Amino acid sequence: MELSSKKIEISLDTKKRIDNLTKVNQVRIIDGNYIDFEGTNISCINPAKVFIKARGKELVLLFYGNGNTLYLYDQSNKCTWKKLKELLA
């Protein structure tokens, strides 16, 4: 069975927006992947991850490659920019 993979990268605009919110905090971004199993109807998503360290806490946001939308936990838990500001305050 062969695999094909496509990289999920966070857009430059989203990165800038995160940097503006987190000025002095540490931000680390790990790119994700779309993975297809050739010859089957099976595929999976490994979302890109944004790790933000602020005030002794670490926040992990997920990015699935759809626009500028970031998520907490999974795709049913959207993280708005306002909510992100509150979490980092």
TACORSUL-V116722 format. One record per pair of residues at least 12 apart in sequence whose ideal C-beta (glycine too) atoms are under 10 Angstrom apart, sorted by the first residue. I is the first residue (numbers start at 1). J is the second residue. D is the distance in Angstrom with one decimal. If there is no record, write none. Layout:
i:I j:J d:D
i:I j:J d:D
//
This chain:
i:1 j:37 d:5.9
i:1 j:38 d:6.8
i:1 j:39 d:6.7
i:1 j:40 d:7.4
i:1 j:42 d:9.5
i:2 j:36 d:9.1
i:2 j:37 d:7.8
i:2 j:38 d:4.1
i:2 j:39 d:7.3
i:3 j:33 d:9.7
i:3 j:35 d:6.0
i:3 j:36 d:7.0
i:3 j:37 d:6.1
i:3 j:38 d:6.8
i:3 j:43 d:9.8
i:4 j:33 d:10.0
i:4 j:34 d:8.6
i:4 j:35 d:7.5
i:4 j:36 d:4.7
i:4 j:37 d:8.4
i:4 j:38 d:6.0
i:4 j:43 d:9.1
i:5 j:33 d:4.9
i:5 j:34 d:6.9
i:5 j:35 d:5.2
i:5 j:36 d:7.6
i:5 j:46 d:9.0
i:6 j:32 d:9.7
i:6 j:33 d:6.7
i:6 j:34 d:4.4
i:6 j:35 d:8.2
i:6 j:36 d:8.0
i:6 j:43 d:10.0
i:6 j:45 d:10.0
i:6 j:65 d:8.9
i:7 j:31 d:5.6
i:7 j:32 d:7.5
i:7 j:33 d:6.1
i:7 j:34 d:8.1
i:7 j:48 d:8.9
i:7 j:65 d:9.4
i:8 j:31 d:6.1
i:8 j:32 d:3.8
i:8 j:33 d:6.2
i:8 j:34 d:6.4
i:8 j:45 d:7.5
i:8 j:46 d:7.7
i:8 j:47 d:6.7
i:8 j:48 d:4.9
i:8 j:63 d:6.8
i:8 j:64 d:7.1
i:8 j:65 d:4.4
i:8 j:66 d:9.7
i:9 j:29 d:8.8
i:9 j:31 d:5.3
i:9 j:32 d:8.2
i:9 j:48 d:6.8
i:9 j:63 d:8.8
i:9 j:65 d:8.2
i:10 j:29 d:5.9
i:10 j:30 d:9.7
i:10 j:31 d:7.6
i:10 j:32 d:8.9
i:10 j:48 d:5.4
i:10 j:49 d:9.5
i:10 j:50 d:7.0
i:10 j:61 d:9.6
i:10 j:63 d:5.3
i:10 j:65 d:8.8
i:10 j:68 d:8.7
i:10 j:70 d:8.7
i:11 j:63 d:9.1
i:11 j:65 d:9.6
i:11 j:67 d:8.5
i:11 j:68 d:6.6
i:13 j:68 d:6.6
i:14 j:29 d:9.5
i:14 j:48 d:9.7
i:14 j:50 d:8.7
i:14 j:63 d:7.4
i:14 j:67 d:8.7
i:14 j:68 d:4.8
i:14 j:69 d:8.9
i:14 j:70 d:7.5
i:15 j:27 d:8.4
i:15 j:29 d:7.0
i:15 j:50 d:8.8
i:17 j:68 d:7.3
i:17 j:70 d:9.6
i:17 j:81 d:7.0
i:17 j:84 d:9.1
i:18 j:50 d:6.4
i:18 j:52 d:7.4
i:18 j:61 d:8.4
i:18 j:68 d:10.0
i:18 j:70 d:8.3
i:18 j:81 d:9.4
i:18 j:84 d:8.1
i:18 j:88 d:10.0
i:20 j:81 d:9.8
i:21 j:52 d:8.6
i:21 j:54 d:9.6
i:21 j:81 d:7.4
i:21 j:84 d:6.2
i:21 j:85 d:6.1
i:21 j:87 d:9.8
i:21 j:88 d:6.2
i:22 j:50 d:9.7
i:22 j:52 d:5.7
i:22 j:53 d:8.8
i:22 j:54 d:6.7
i:22 j:59 d:9.5
i:22 j:84 d:8.9
i:22 j:85 d:9.9
i:22 j:88 d:6.4
i:23 j:88 d:9.9
i:24 j:54 d:8.7
i:25 j:52 d:5.9
i:25 j:53 d:5.7
i:25 j:54 d:4.3
i:25 j:55 d:8.1
i:25 j:57 d:9.8
i:25 j:58 d:9.9
i:25 j:59 d:9.3
i:25 j:88 d:7.1
i:26 j:51 d:7.9
i:26 j:52 d:7.2
i:26 j:53 d:4.2
i:26 j:54 d:8.1
i:26 j:58 d:8.9
i:27 j:50 d:6.8
i:27 j:51 d:7.1
i:27 j:52 d:5.4
i:27 j:53 d:7.9
i:27 j:54 d:9.4
i:27 j:59 d:9.9
i:27 j:61 d:10.0
i:28 j:49 d:8.4
i:28 j:50 d:7.6
i:28 j:51 d:4.4
i:28 j:52 d:8.1
i:28 j:53 d:8.2
i:28 j:58 d:9.6
i:28 j:60 d:9.9
i:29 j:48 d:6.7
i:29 j:49 d:7.3
i:29 j:50 d:5.4
i:29 j:51 d:7.6
i:29 j:52 d:9.7
i:29 j:61 d:9.6
i:29 j:63 d:8.6
i:30 j:46 d:9.4
i:30 j:47 d:9.5
i:30 j:48 d:6.5
i:30 j:49 d:4.7
i:30 j:50 d:8.1
i:30 j:51 d:7.6
i:30 j:60 d:9.9
i:30 j:63 d:9.9
i:31 j:46 d:9.2
i:31 j:47 d:9.7
i:31 j:48 d:5.2
i:31 j:49 d:8.6
i:31 j:63 d:9.1
i:32 j:45 d:6.9
i:32 j:46 d:4.8
i:32 j:47 d:4.6
i:32 j:48 d:3.8
i:32 j:49 d:7.1
i:32 j:62 d:8.2
i:32 j:63 d:6.9
i:32 j:64 d:7.6
i:32 j:65 d:7.3
i:33 j:45 d:7.6
i:33 j:46 d:4.7
i:33 j:47 d:8.9
i:33 j:48 d:8.8
i:33 j:65 d:9.8
i:34 j:46 d:8.0
i:34 j:47 d:9.8
i:34 j:64 d:9.3
i:34 j:65 d:7.3
i:45 j:62 d:9.6
i:45 j:64 d:6.0
i:45 j:65 d:7.8
i:45 j:75 d:9.2
i:46 j:62 d:9.9
i:46 j:64 d:9.7
i:47 j:61 d:9.2
i:47 j:62 d:4.2
i:47 j:63 d:5.8
i:47 j:64 d:4.9
i:47 j:65 d:7.8
i:47 j:70 d:9.7
i:47 j:71 d:7.6
i:47 j:74 d:9.0
i:47 j:75 d:8.6
i:48 j:61 d:9.0
i:48 j:62 d:7.3
i:48 j:63 d:4.2
i:48 j:64 d:7.8
i:48 j:65 d:7.4
i:48 j:70 d:9.4
i:49 j:61 d:7.2
i:49 j:62 d:6.2
i:49 j:63 d:7.5
i:50 j:62 d:7.8
i:50 j:63 d:6.6
i:50 j:70 d:6.7
i:50 j:79 d:9.8
i:50 j:84 d:9.8
i:52 j:84 d:8.5
i:52 j:87 d:8.6
i:52 j:88 d:6.9
i:54 j:87 d:8.2
i:54 j:88 d:5.0
i:54 j:89 d:8.8
i:55 j:88 d:8.1
i:55 j:89 d:8.9
i:57 j:87 d:8.6
i:57 j:88 d:8.9
i:59 j:72 d:8.3
i:59 j:79 d:9.1
i:59 j:84 d:8.1
i:59 j:87 d:5.9
i:59 j:88 d:7.3
i:60 j:72 d:8.1
i:60 j:73 d:9.0
i:61 j:73 d:9.7
i:61 j:79 d:5.9
i:61 j:84 d:7.6
i:61 j:87 d:9.4
i:62 j:74 d:7.3
i:62 j:75 d:8.0
i:62 j:77 d:8.9
i:62 j:79 d:8.7
i:68 j:81 d:8.7
i:70 j:83 d:9.5
i:70 j:84 d:7.1
i:72 j:84 d:9.2
i:72 j:87 d:8.5
//
